[in-house]
Amino acid sequence: MMRCMLYLFQQMHIEPAPAANRTGGQSDASSTECSLAAVNDKTGTFRLLTDGDDLYDAMLAAIGAAQRSIRLETFIFAADEIGWRFAKALAAKAHSGVDVRFHFDARGSATGASPELYLYMTDAGVQLRWYHPWSWWGPTRYFKRNHRKLLIIDEKVLFLGGSNIVLENSRTLYGRARTRDTDVFVTGELARQAAAVFDQTWHHPEKRQKQARAKRVPEFSGLYHNRMASLLALAVRRGVRRVYVTGPYFCPGNRVERAMRWVAGRGVDVRLLVPRNSDPPFVGWLTRSAYASLMKAGVRVYEYLPPRKLHAKSIAIDDEWSIIGSTNLDHWGLVANHEIELVARDRTLGNELRDAFLQDLERSEEVQPTEWAKRGWRERLLEIIGWTVRRLL
C-alpha cells in the first residue's frame, strides 16, 4: 500500500494535519505553518528513476499507451534529439484523438527554442501554452516561473521530479558528462490530484490554487517561502537516524539549513551533497559560504565531481520518508516559482533513495573541516560575492 502526498501552499493559515504511514498507522505532524495531508491508495505504486534514458523510455511508453489525456509540464524543452522524440510521440497521440496539453515555461525553454518543433506539434493537434512570456505590461511576473516537471497520463499515471526534457540527461547520447537527476513514477490517486493542479495552472495561471481536503501540489505566493521551507524543515527535524539531502543549489540562512544543523547537533547522521561546479558559478560561491557553519554543527558535506552535473533534488530520512521534486533550496525555489514535491512514507522507496545517495557519494569528495578552514582569501571573497548577489535578488 502506498501512502504519499503532493503539497500545495496558499496565502492562508494552514493547521497541521496527520500524515498516514505505509501500514495504516498515523504519525504526528507538529508544524505551525504547513499541512501534511495524505492520500491513501491501495493500488498505487512507486518507481524511482535516476537514469535519464530509463526515465525518457518510461515516459514515452506511457505517452504511447495513453487513451484519453496527456498533460505535460516542463521548465526546459530542447529542440534536440530528445525533444523531437517527445514532440513526435505527443503529435501522434494528438493526431489519434487523445487530448494532449503541453505547458512549458517561457524563460526556461527560450534557449534553443524551435518554431519548427512547435508547429509540428500544433499542426497535429497538440495544445501548447507558454507560461509567463515576457510582457512590457507585466514585467514583474516574468520572475515567477513554472519550474515543475510533470507528466500525467489518463489521470492514472504520474511522473515528477527534477528532469527537464533535454539531451544532456541521456547516457546514450551525452555519455559520461550526462546530468544526474532524480524522478519518480507514481500510479493511483495522486495522478488525478496532479491533473487537477495542472488544469488550474493551465486555465488560470495567475490564480492561487483552492484549498482542498487532502494531499497536494505547491503554488507560488508571497508566503510560499514560509510554507515550503517549513515543510522541508519539519521533515528534516523528524530525522532520528539519518538525513541525506541532495541539491544543485543550497542557499544558506534558510529554515532547512537551520533544521539540518539542529538535527545534526542531536547526533543524527546528516549529509549534504552538492555539485563541485555550479551553474551559474556565483551559486556555488553562495553554497560554499554555508559549509563552515554546517560542518561545525556536525553536518557532513560532499561535492559531486565532474564530469557529470548534479541536478537532483531529494531528501531521504531514516530509510522511510522520501522527498522528491523540482524545488531547489534557494531563493527562487522557495519563494517565486511553481514547484512540486512528492513526500512519501514508504520503506521501499526510502531504501532506494538512500542507496542512490550512497552511490552518488562514491562519485563525490567529502569536504574536510580542517582543510576547509585553510582556504585562501580568494575563495572567501567569492563566498562574500555569492552571498551579496543572493541578497540583491
Residue pairs with C-beta under 8 A, 6 or more apart in sequence:
1 22
1 23
1 24
1 40
1 41
1 42
1 44
2 22
2 40
2 41
2 42
2 44
2 45
2 46
2 186
2 188
2 344
2 346
3 19
3 20
3 21
3 22
3 38
3 39
3 40
3 344
3 345
3 346
4 38
4 39
4 41
4 44
4 46
4 186
4 190
4 342
4 343
4 344
4 345
4 346
5 19
5 36
5 37
5 38
5 39
5 215
5 216
5 342
5 343
5 344
6 39
6 160
6 190
6 193
6 194
6 197
6 215
6 216
6 217
6 340
6 341
6 342
6 343
7 34
7 35
7 216
7 217
7 218
7 228
7 231
7 341
7 343
8 197
8 209
8 212
8 215
8 216
8 217
8 218
8 219
9 34
9 218
9 219
9 221
9 223
9 224
9 227
9 228
9 231
10 208
10 209
10 211
10 219
10 221
10 223
10 227
11 208
11 221
11 222
11 223
12 211
14 33
14 34
14 35
14 227
15 35
16 29
16 30
16 31
16 32
16 34
16 35
16 36
17 29
17 35
17 36
17 37
17 214
18 26
18 27
18 28
18 29
18 36
18 38
19 26
19 27
19 29
19 36
19 37
19 38
19 343
19 345
20 26
20 27
20 38
20 40
20 345
21 27
21 345
22 345
22 346
22 347
24 40
27 345
29 35
29 36
29 234
30 234
31 230
31 231
31 234
32 230
33 226
33 227
33 230
34 227
34 228
34 230
34 231
34 234
36 231
36 234
36 343
37 213
37 214
37 215
37 216
38 214
38 215
38 345
39 188
39 189
39 190
39 193
39 214
39 215
40 189
41 188
41 189
41 190
43 187
43 188
44 186
44 187
44 188
44 189
44 190
45 185
45 186
45 187
45 188
46 184
46 185
46 186
46 344
46 346
46 348
46 349
47 58
47 184
47 185
47 186
48 182
48 183
48 184
48 324
48 349
48 352
48 353
48 356
49 55
49 58
49 159
49 161
49 182
49 183
49 184
49 185
50 180
50 181
50 182
50 183
50 312
50 356
51 171
52 163
52 169
52 170
52 171
52 178
52 179
52 181
53 170
53 171
53 172
55 159
55 161
55 163
55 169
55 181
55 183
56 82
56 85
56 86
56 165
56 169
56 170
58 159
58 185
59 86
59 151
59 159
60 85
60 86
60 89
62 151
62 153
62 157
62 159
63 70
63 86
63 89
63 90
63 93
63 151
63 153
64 89
64 92
64 93
65 153
66 93
66 98
66 153
66 154
67 98
67 154
68 98
68 99
68 154
68 155
69 98
69 99
69 100
69 101
69 152
69 153
69 154
69 155
69 195
70 90
70 93
70 98
70 99
70 100
70 101
70 151
70 152
70 153
71 101
71 103
71 150
71 151
71 152
71 195
71 198
71 199
71 202
72 86
72 90
72 100
72 101
72 102
72 103
72 104
72 150
72 151
72 152
73 103
73 104
73 146
73 148
73 149
73 150
73 151
73 198
73 201
74 104
74 105
74 108
74 109
74 148
74 149
74 150
74 164
74 165
75 104
75 105
75 108
75 109
75 145
75 146
75 147
75 148
75 149
75 164
75 326
76 104
76 105
76 108
76 109
76 111
76 164
76 165
76 166
77 83
77 86
77 104
77 109
77 164
77 165
77 166
78 109
78 112
78 164
78 165
78 166
78 167
79 112
79 113
79 114
79 116
79 117
80 112
80 166
80 167
81 167
81 170
81 173
82 165
82 166
82 167
82 169
82 170
82 173
83 114
83 117
83 165
83 166
83 167
84 117
86 165
87 117
87 120
87 121
88 120
90 100
90 102
90 121
90 124
90 126
91 120
91 121
91 123
91 124
91 125
91 126
92 124
93 100
94 100
94 121
94 124
94 125
94 126
94 127
95 124
95 125
99 127
100 125
100 126
100 127
101 126
101 127
101 129
101 198
101 202
102 121
102 126
102 127
102 128
102 129
103 128
103 129
103 131
103 146
103 198
103 201
103 202
104 128
104 129
104 130
104 131
104 146
105 130
105 131
105 132
105 145
105 146
105 147
106 130
106 131
106 132
106 133
106 134
107 132
107 142
107 145
108 145
108 146
108 147
108 164
109 130
118 128
121 128
122 128
129 202
131 145
131 146
131 201
131 205
131 338
132 141
132 142
132 144
132 145
132 146
132 205
134 142
135 141
135 142
141 206
143 336
144 220
144 336
144 337
144 338
145 332
145 336
145 337
145 338
146 201
146 205
146 337
146 338
147 326
147 327
147 328
147 332
147 333
147 337
147 338
147 339
148 160
148 326
148 338
148 339
148 340
149 159
149 160
149 161
149 162
149 163
149 164
149 183
149 326
149 340
150 158
150 159
150 160
150 194
150 198
150 340
151 157
151 158
151 159
151 160
152 158
152 159
152 191
152 194
152 195
152 198
153 191
154 191
155 191
155 192
155 195
156 187
156 188
156 191
156 192
157 185
157 186
157 187
157 191
158 185
158 186
158 187
158 190
158 191
158 194
159 183
159 184
159 185
159 186
160 183
160 184
160 186
160 194
160 324
160 325
160 326
160 340
160 342
161 181
161 182
161 183
161 184
161 313
161 324
161 325
161 326
162 181
162 182
162 183
162 311
162 312
162 313
162 325
162 326
163 169
163 179
163 181
163 183
163 311
166 179
167 173
167 174
168 174
168 177
168 178
168 179
168 309
169 178
169 179
169 181
170 178
171 178
176 307
176 308
177 306
177 307
177 308
177 309
178 308
179 308
179 309
179 310
179 311
180 304
180 308
180 309
180 310
180 311
180 312
180 360
181 311
181 312
182 246
182 312
182 313
182 314
182 324
182 353
182 356
183 324
184 324
184 342
184 349
186 342
189 215
190 215
190 342
193 215
193 216
193 217
194 217
194 340
197 209
197 216
197 217
197 340
200 207
200 209
200 210
201 338
208 219
208 221
209 216
209 217
209 219
217 340
218 224
218 228
218 327
218 338
218 339
218 340
218 341
219 338
220 335
220 336
220 337
220 338
220 339
224 334
224 335
224 336
225 334
225 335
228 327
228 333
228 334
228 339
228 341
229 254
229 255
229 256
229 334
230 255
231 341
231 343
232 255
232 256
232 259
232 315
232 323
232 327
232 329
233 255
233 256
233 258
233 259
234 259
235 315
235 317
235 321
235 323
235 343
236 243
236 245
236 256
236 259
236 260
236 263
236 270
236 315
236 317
237 259
237 262
237 263
238 317
238 318
238 321
239 263
239 268
239 270
239 317
239 318
240 268
240 318
241 268
241 269
241 318
241 319
242 268
242 269
242 270
242 271
242 316
242 317
242 318
242 319
242 354
243 260
243 263
243 268
243 269
243 270
243 271
243 315
243 316
243 317
243 318
244 270
244 271
244 273
244 315
244 316
244 317
244 353
244 354
244 357
245 256
245 260
245 270
245 271
245 272
245 273
245 314
245 315
245 329
246 272
246 273
246 274
246 310
246 312
246 313
246 314
246 315
246 357
246 360
247 272
247 273
247 274
247 312
247 313
247 314
247 328
247 329
248 274
248 275
248 278
248 309
248 310
248 311
248 312
248 313
248 328
249 274
249 278
249 283
249 286
249 287
249 328
249 329
249 330
249 333
250 257
250 272
250 274
250 286
250 287
250 290
250 329
250 330
251 257
251 286
251 287
251 290
251 329
251 330
251 331
251 334
251 390
252 286
252 287
252 289
252 290
252 293
252 387
253 290
254 329
254 334
256 329
257 290
257 293
257 294
257 329
260 270
260 272
260 294
260 297
260 299
261 293
261 294
261 297
261 298
261 299
262 297
263 270
264 270
264 294
264 297
264 298
264 299
265 297
265 298
267 298
269 300
270 298
270 299
270 300
271 299
271 300
271 301
271 302
271 357
271 361
272 294
272 299
272 300
272 301
272 302
273 302
273 303
273 304
273 310
273 357
273 360
273 361
273 364
274 287
274 301
274 302
274 303
274 304
274 310
275 284
275 303
275 304
275 309
275 310
276 303
276 304
276 305
276 306
276 365
277 284
277 306
277 309
278 284
278 287
279 309
282 382
282 385
282 386
282 389
283 330
283 386
284 386
285 382
285 383
285 385
285 386
285 387
286 330
286 383
286 386
286 387
286 389
286 390
287 386
288 379
288 382
288 383
288 386
289 383
289 384
289 386
289 387
291 301
291 367
291 372
292 372
292 373
294 301
295 301
295 367
295 369
295 372
296 369
300 366
301 366
301 367
302 361
302 364
302 365
302 366
302 367
303 364
303 365
303 367
304 310
304 360
304 363
304 364
305 363
305 364
305 365
308 363
310 360
312 360
313 324
313 325
313 326
313 327
313 328
313 329
314 322
314 323
314 324
314 325
314 353
314 357
315 321
315 322
315 323
316 322
316 323
316 350
316 353
316 354
316 357
317 323
317 350
318 350
319 347
319 350
319 351
319 354
320 345
320 346
320 347
320 350
321 343
321 344
321 345
321 350
322 342
322 343
322 344
322 346
322 349
322 350
322 353
323 341
323 342
323 343
323 344
324 341
324 342
324 344
324 353
325 339
325 340
325 341
325 342
326 333
326 339
326 340
326 341
327 333
327 334
327 337
327 339
327 340
327 341
328 334
330 390
331 390
331 393
332 393
333 339
344 350
